[in-house]
Amino acid sequence: MRRISVVVAAVAVLAIFAVTGVVQGQSKTDPTLNKMATEWAAAYNAKDAAKVAGMYTSNAVFMPPNQPMVKGRAAIEAMFKKEFQEGFTNIKLTPVESAISGSQAFEAGTSTVTVPGGRTETGKYLVVFTQEGGAWKIKYDINNADQPPPPGK
């Protein structure tokens, strides 16, 4: 009986190591969501507000730093048009974690963007996706800068 217990304990320990190794070897980001981040950044850098806004649900909510929430695809498109006119450009998104579960998904990451005046600003973001019409769309998007807001904001 003692020998069976030792064998069972050894098998359990090996199973834990095997599962831990598999989990640690997995990517922390989902390839589908990584592709969407790349496409979003490309549309942003092309200053294509309509294409960026098209990646959001019709009733999406965008939560920019130091500003009220922007609700709905049309308002999000107008916000990006204004941002592009102000000189925001050259965004780079780096997803650090993402996952899909059923019809919901999330992505968290870091970013760099060139802001008006040519300064590069670093930040972070969190996006919640949902399925709409068979495609992944952004439902909620929040981001903020690592630096404090400029004086007067």
Backbone hydrogen bonds, N-H to C=O, Kabsch-Sander energy under -0.5 kcal/mol:
donor,donor_aa,acceptor,acceptor_aa,energy
5,S,1,M,-1.9
6,V,2,R,-2.0
7,V,3,R,-2.2
8,V,4,I,-2.8
9,A,5,S,-2.5
10,A,6,V,-2.4
11,V,7,V,-2.5
12,A,8,V,-2.4
13,V,9,A,-2.3
14,L,10,A,-2.4
15,A,11,V,-2.5
16,I,12,A,-2.3
17,F,13,V,-2.3
18,A,14,L,-2.5
19,V,15,A,-2.7
20,T,16,I,-2.8
21,G,17,F,-2.4
22,V,18,A,-2.0
23,V,19,V,-2.8
24,Q,20,T,-2.6
25,G,21,G,-1.4
26,Q,22,V,-0.8
26,Q,23,V,-0.9
34,N,30,D,-2.4
35,K,31,P,-2.2
36,M,32,T,-1.6
37,A,33,L,-2.2
38,T,34,N,-2.1
39,E,35,K,-2.5
40,W,36,M,-2.7
41,A,37,A,-2.4
42,A,38,T,-2.2
43,A,39,E,-2.2
44,Y,40,W,-2.5
45,N,41,A,-2.9
46,A,42,A,-1.4
47,K,44,Y,-1.7
48,D,43,A,-2.5
49,A,47,K,-1.0
52,V,48,D,-2.4
53,A,49,A,-2.9
54,G,50,A,-1.8
55,M,52,V,-1.8
56,Y,53,A,-1.9
57,T,138,I,-2.7
60,A,57,T,-1.6
61,V,139,K,-2.5
62,F,70,V,-3.0
63,M,141,D,-3.6
67,Q,64,P,-1.1
70,V,62,F,-3.1
71,K,69,M,-0.5
72,G,60,A,-3.2
73,R,58,S,-1.5
76,I,72,G,-2.2
77,E,73,R,-2.5
78,A,74,A,-2.1
79,M,75,A,-2.1
80,F,76,I,-2.3
81,K,77,E,-2.5
82,K,78,A,-2.1
83,E,79,M,-2.4
84,F,80,F,-2.7
85,Q,81,K,-2.2
86,E,82,K,-1.9
87,G,83,E,-0.7
87,G,84,F,-0.8
88,F,83,E,-2.0
89,T,114,T,-2.4
92,K,112,T,-2.6
94,T,110,T,-3.0
96,V,108,A,-2.9
97,E,108,A,-1.9
98,S,28,K,-2.4
99,A,106,F,-1.8
101,S,104,Q,-3.2
104,Q,101,S,-1.8
105,A,129,F,-1.7
106,F,99,A,-2.1
107,E,127,V,-2.2
108,A,97,E,-3.1
109,G,125,Y,-2.0
110,T,94,T,-2.1
111,S,123,G,-2.1
112,T,92,K,-1.8
113,V,121,E,-1.9
114,T,89,T,-2.9
115,V,113,V,-0.6
115,V,119,R,-3.0
118,G,115,V,-2.1
121,E,113,V,-3.0
123,G,111,S,-2.2
124,K,144,N,-2.3
125,Y,109,G,-2.2
126,L,142,I,-2.4
127,V,107,E,-2.8
128,V,140,Y,-2.7
129,F,105,A,-2.8
130,T,137,K,-2.5
131,Q,103,S,-1.4
132,E,135,A,-3.1
135,A,132,E,-1.4
137,K,130,T,-2.6
138,I,55,M,-2.9
139,K,128,V,-3.2
140,Y,128,V,-1.7
141,D,61,V,-2.0
142,I,126,L,-2.3
143,N,63,M,-1.5
144,N,124,K,-2.1
146,D,122,T,-3.0
147,Q,122,T,-0.6
153,K,150,P,-1.4
